[in-house]
Amino acid sequence: MAVAPIVALEIGTSKVVALVGEMREHGNIMVTGIGNHEALGVRKGEIVDFENAGMCVRAALAQAEETSKVSIARVHLAVSGGHIQSVTNRGTVPIMNPDREITEDDVDQVMDVARAVQLNPDREVLHTICQHYCIDGQEMVIRPEGMEGAQLSLDMLLFHGLRSRLQNAIKVVGSMQVDVEDVAFSGLCSALSVLTGEQKKAGAIIIDFGAGTTDYLVNANNIMATGGALGVGGDHITNDIGMAFNIPRLQAEALKCKYGCALIGDTGNKHVSLPAEAGFQGCKVNLASLNTVINARCDEIFSMIRNKIESECSMHQVGAGVVLTGGGAHLKEVRDLASKVFEMPCTIGKPRNVSGLATTTHGTEYATCCGLVQYGFKTAVRQESSSMLGRWLKDLLR
């Protein structure tokens, strides 16, 4: 089955990325086009200025069209924001067959029941992901068809978000006369892009540290256990620096990127001199003080994620540690801080099985779009599970 190129679009807080990818053998992605534009009208991953956000999307799509030589009429859209949450729901059905053998119809029925979670009317389900089945109290059943039992249960993980905020992002794209073919949670896409099969089996925490949001997703006990997003990210570190030292935002961002460190360390009495700029007086910034500000915010973000995860599942089920990706992963010693907060090893995750356009898309900041292309191909060939490619994609989200 030939699948048309997938266009992944991420409307981030700091930039808009449009990425065109084609599927190759063994699940490899060939990137044939990419467009980047500074994001305007977006705050904490959510649209706050429709016109400016639309302008940025238009520019990114135009650049992606030019580099890929493909006319873009539809996209897959990645979404984030502090409103995105997850919940696990258990559905249960009786087995009505006289011989009590579980059939495919029973499995379909229990899936429908597990999906029917009661949410507030202003919320919309993004993903439904099967975890484990249970037969008459026997937990952790993977494939129940053909087994016997009186009662079949299924635990299902559902990601959901505020309908209005999801629709605002969709409408921005629609204003370009471009259709949104599907919408996916950014954290899920990042996990698809950077995690290996062994990491998923052992259990891993993927954290996508963005500019305005920080997404997280947990694989534990051989299932996707929980996930969500915080409306805080690297931009908040920049704001903290600006407020602490009374300097303009551009200087604060440059200071963070060039001299900043997530651990305080021993910097002695080193200072950085900043010139007067944009109505602000010149000043000297002590590096130890700078890193104290950065450390406080990063520690807070990681601690918030750890607390959320511990309320949903056991950290002892995470054997592969933390995988950190996103633009915030470039911050010096942020990996060491994450390892300290979570009390487990931390690695930097980059997109896997991706080629094309030199090494442009190999950076952590492209994890979401690369994973969204994989997600798009998975949904496109879902009905082709008999093929080798179809089987790979069918297993991708397990």
ZIRA-V58534 format. One record per residue. N is the residue number from 1. RES is the residue in one small letter. PHI is phi as a letter, one per 30 degrees, with the letter a starting at -180 (NA if undefined). Layout:
n=N res=RES phi=PHI
n=N res=RES phi=PHI
This chain:
n=1 res=m phi=NA
n=2 res=a phi=d
n=3 res=v phi=c
n=4 res=a phi=d
n=5 res=p phi=e
n=6 res=i phi=c
n=7 res=v phi=c
n=8 res=a phi=c
n=9 res=l phi=b
n=10 res=e phi=b
n=11 res=i phi=c
n=12 res=g phi=d
n=13 res=t phi=d
n=14 res=s phi=c
n=15 res=k phi=a
n=16 res=v phi=c
n=17 res=v phi=b
n=18 res=a phi=c
n=19 res=l phi=b
n=20 res=v phi=c
n=21 res=g phi=b
n=22 res=e phi=b
n=23 res=m phi=d
n=24 res=r phi=c
n=25 res=e phi=d
n=26 res=h phi=i
n=27 res=g phi=i
n=28 res=n phi=d
n=29 res=i phi=c
n=30 res=m phi=c
n=31 res=v phi=d
n=32 res=t phi=c
n=33 res=g phi=a
n=34 res=i phi=a
n=35 res=g phi=b
n=36 res=n phi=b
n=37 res=h phi=a
n=38 res=e phi=e
n=39 res=a phi=d
n=40 res=l phi=b
n=41 res=g phi=i
n=42 res=v phi=b
n=43 res=r phi=b
n=44 res=k phi=h
n=45 res=g phi=i
n=46 res=e phi=b
n=47 res=i phi=d
n=48 res=v phi=b
n=49 res=d phi=b
n=50 res=f phi=e
n=51 res=e phi=d
n=52 res=n phi=d
n=53 res=a phi=d
n=54 res=g phi=d
n=55 res=m phi=d
n=56 res=c phi=d
n=57 res=v phi=d
n=58 res=r phi=e
n=59 res=a phi=d
n=60 res=a phi=d
n=61 res=l phi=d
n=62 res=a phi=d
n=63 res=q phi=d
n=64 res=a phi=d
n=65 res=e phi=d
n=66 res=e phi=d
n=67 res=t phi=d
n=68 res=s phi=c
n=69 res=k phi=i
n=70 res=v phi=b
n=71 res=s phi=d
n=72 res=i phi=c
n=73 res=a phi=c
n=74 res=r phi=b
n=75 res=v phi=b
n=76 res=h phi=c
n=77 res=l phi=c
n=78 res=a phi=c
n=79 res=v phi=b
n=80 res=s phi=b
n=81 res=g phi=k
n=82 res=g phi=d
n=83 res=h phi=d
n=84 res=i phi=d
n=85 res=q phi=b
n=86 res=s phi=b
n=87 res=v phi=b
n=88 res=t phi=c
n=89 res=n phi=b
n=90 res=r phi=c
n=91 res=g phi=c
n=92 res=t phi=b
n=93 res=v phi=b
n=94 res=p phi=d
n=95 res=i phi=c
n=96 res=m phi=c
n=97 res=n phi=d
n=98 res=p phi=e
n=99 res=d phi=d
n=100 res=r phi=i
n=101 res=e phi=d
n=102 res=i phi=d
n=103 res=t phi=c
n=104 res=e phi=d
n=105 res=d phi=d
n=106 res=d phi=d
n=107 res=v phi=d
n=108 res=d phi=d
n=109 res=q phi=d
n=110 res=v phi=d
n=111 res=m phi=d
n=112 res=d phi=d
n=113 res=v phi=d
n=114 res=a phi=d
n=115 res=r phi=d
n=116 res=a phi=d
n=117 res=v phi=d
n=118 res=q phi=d
n=119 res=l phi=c
n=120 res=n phi=e
n=121 res=p phi=d
n=122 res=d phi=d
n=123 res=r phi=c
n=124 res=e phi=b
n=125 res=v phi=d
n=126 res=l phi=c
n=127 res=h phi=b
n=128 res=t phi=b
n=129 res=i phi=b
n=130 res=c phi=d
n=131 res=q phi=c
n=132 res=h phi=b
n=133 res=y phi=c
n=134 res=c phi=b
n=135 res=i phi=b
n=136 res=d phi=h
n=137 res=g phi=i
n=138 res=q phi=d
n=139 res=e phi=d
n=140 res=m phi=i
n=141 res=v phi=d
n=142 res=i phi=c
n=143 res=r phi=b
n=144 res=p phi=d
n=145 res=e phi=e
n=146 res=g phi=j
n=147 res=m phi=d
n=148 res=e phi=c
n=149 res=g phi=l
n=150 res=a phi=c
n=151 res=q phi=b
n=152 res=l phi=c
n=153 res=s phi=b
n=154 res=l phi=b
n=155 res=d phi=c
n=156 res=m phi=b
n=157 res=l phi=c
n=158 res=l phi=c
n=159 res=f phi=c
n=160 res=h phi=b
n=161 res=g phi=b
n=162 res=l phi=d
n=163 res=r phi=e
n=164 res=s phi=d
n=165 res=r phi=d
n=166 res=l phi=d
n=167 res=q phi=d
n=168 res=n phi=d
n=169 res=a phi=d
n=170 res=i phi=d
n=171 res=k phi=d
n=172 res=v phi=d
n=173 res=v phi=d
n=174 res=g phi=d
n=175 res=s phi=d
n=176 res=m phi=c
n=177 res=q phi=i
n=178 res=v phi=b
n=179 res=d phi=d
n=180 res=v phi=c
n=181 res=e phi=d
n=182 res=d phi=a
n=183 res=v phi=b
n=184 res=a phi=b
n=185 res=f phi=d
n=186 res=s phi=e
n=187 res=g phi=d
n=188 res=l phi=d
n=189 res=c phi=d
n=190 res=s phi=d
n=191 res=a phi=d
n=192 res=l phi=e
n=193 res=s phi=d
n=194 res=v phi=c
n=195 res=l phi=d
n=196 res=t phi=d
n=197 res=g phi=d
n=198 res=e phi=d
n=199 res=q phi=d
n=200 res=k phi=d
n=201 res=k phi=d
n=202 res=a phi=d
n=203 res=g phi=j
n=204 res=a phi=b
n=205 res=i phi=c
n=206 res=i phi=c
n=207 res=i phi=b
n=208 res=d phi=c
n=209 res=f phi=c
n=210 res=g phi=c
n=211 res=a phi=d
n=212 res=g phi=c
n=213 res=t phi=b
n=214 res=t phi=b
n=215 res=d phi=c
n=216 res=y phi=b
n=217 res=l phi=b
n=218 res=v phi=b
n=219 res=n phi=c
n=220 res=a phi=b
n=221 res=n phi=h
n=222 res=n phi=i
n=223 res=i phi=b
n=224 res=m phi=d
n=225 res=a phi=d
n=226 res=t phi=a
n=227 res=g phi=l
n=228 res=g phi=l
n=229 res=a phi=b
n=230 res=l phi=c
n=231 res=g phi=d
n=232 res=v phi=b
n=233 res=g phi=a
n=234 res=g phi=d
n=235 res=d phi=d
n=236 res=h phi=d
n=237 res=i phi=d
n=238 res=t phi=d
n=239 res=n phi=d
n=240 res=d phi=d
n=241 res=i phi=d
n=242 res=g phi=d
n=243 res=m phi=d
n=244 res=a phi=d
n=245 res=f phi=c
n=246 res=n phi=h
n=247 res=i phi=b
n=248 res=p phi=d
n=249 res=r phi=e
n=250 res=l phi=d
n=251 res=q phi=d
n=252 res=a phi=d
n=253 res=e phi=d
n=254 res=a phi=d
n=255 res=l phi=d
n=256 res=k phi=d
n=257 res=c phi=d
n=258 res=k phi=d
n=259 res=y phi=c
n=260 res=g phi=d
n=261 res=c phi=b
n=262 res=a phi=d
n=263 res=l phi=c
n=264 res=i phi=d
n=265 res=g phi=i
n=266 res=d phi=c
n=267 res=t phi=c
n=268 res=g phi=i
n=269 res=n phi=c
n=270 res=k phi=d
n=271 res=h phi=b
n=272 res=v phi=b
n=273 res=s phi=d
n=274 res=l phi=c
n=275 res=p phi=d
n=276 res=a phi=d
n=277 res=e phi=a
n=278 res=a phi=h
n=279 res=g phi=i
n=280 res=f phi=c
n=281 res=q phi=d
n=282 res=g phi=d
n=283 res=c phi=a
n=284 res=k phi=c
n=285 res=v phi=c
n=286 res=n phi=d
n=287 res=l phi=d
n=288 res=a phi=d
n=289 res=s phi=d
n=290 res=l phi=e
n=291 res=n phi=d
n=292 res=t phi=d
n=293 res=v phi=d
n=294 res=i phi=d
n=295 res=n phi=e
n=296 res=a phi=d
n=297 res=r phi=d
n=298 res=c phi=d
n=299 res=d phi=d
n=300 res=e phi=d
n=301 res=i phi=d
n=302 res=f phi=d
n=303 res=s phi=d
n=304 res=m phi=d
n=305 res=i phi=d
n=306 res=r phi=e
n=307 res=n phi=d
n=308 res=k phi=d
n=309 res=i phi=d
n=310 res=e phi=d
n=311 res=s phi=d
n=312 res=e phi=c
n=313 res=c phi=a
n=314 res=s phi=d
n=315 res=m phi=d
n=316 res=h phi=d
n=317 res=q phi=d
n=318 res=v phi=c
n=319 res=g phi=c
n=320 res=a phi=c
n=321 res=g phi=i
n=322 res=v phi=c
n=323 res=v phi=c
n=324 res=l phi=c
n=325 res=t phi=b
n=326 res=g phi=i
n=327 res=g phi=e
n=328 res=g phi=d
n=329 res=a phi=d
n=330 res=h phi=d
n=331 res=l phi=d
n=332 res=k phi=e
n=333 res=e phi=h
n=334 res=v phi=d
n=335 res=r phi=d
n=336 res=d phi=d
n=337 res=l phi=d
n=338 res=a phi=d
n=339 res=s phi=d
n=340 res=k phi=d
n=341 res=v phi=d
n=342 res=f phi=d
n=343 res=e phi=h
n=344 res=m phi=a
n=345 res=p phi=d
n=346 res=c phi=b
n=347 res=t phi=b
n=348 res=i phi=c
n=349 res=g phi=c
n=350 res=k phi=c
n=351 res=p phi=e
n=352 res=r phi=c
n=353 res=n phi=h
n=354 res=v phi=b
n=355 res=s phi=b
n=356 res=g phi=j
n=357 res=l phi=h
n=358 res=a phi=h
n=359 res=t phi=c
n=360 res=t phi=e
n=361 res=t phi=c
n=362 res=h phi=d
n=363 res=g phi=d
n=364 res=t phi=d
n=365 res=e phi=d
n=366 res=y phi=c
n=367 res=a phi=d
n=368 res=t phi=d
n=369 res=c phi=d
n=370 res=c phi=d
n=371 res=g phi=d
n=372 res=l phi=d
n=373 res=v phi=d
n=374 res=q phi=d
n=375 res=y phi=d
n=376 res=g phi=d
n=377 res=f phi=d
n=378 res=k phi=e
n=379 res=t phi=d
n=380 res=a phi=d
n=381 res=v phi=c
n=382 res=r phi=e
n=383 res=q phi=d
n=384 res=e phi=c
n=385 res=s phi=d
n=386 res=s phi=d
n=387 res=s phi=d
n=388 res=m phi=d
n=389 res=l phi=d
n=390 res=g phi=d
n=391 res=r phi=d
n=392 res=w phi=d
n=393 res=l phi=d
n=394 res=k phi=d
n=395 res=d phi=d
n=396 res=l phi=e
n=397 res=l phi=c
n=398 res=r phi=d
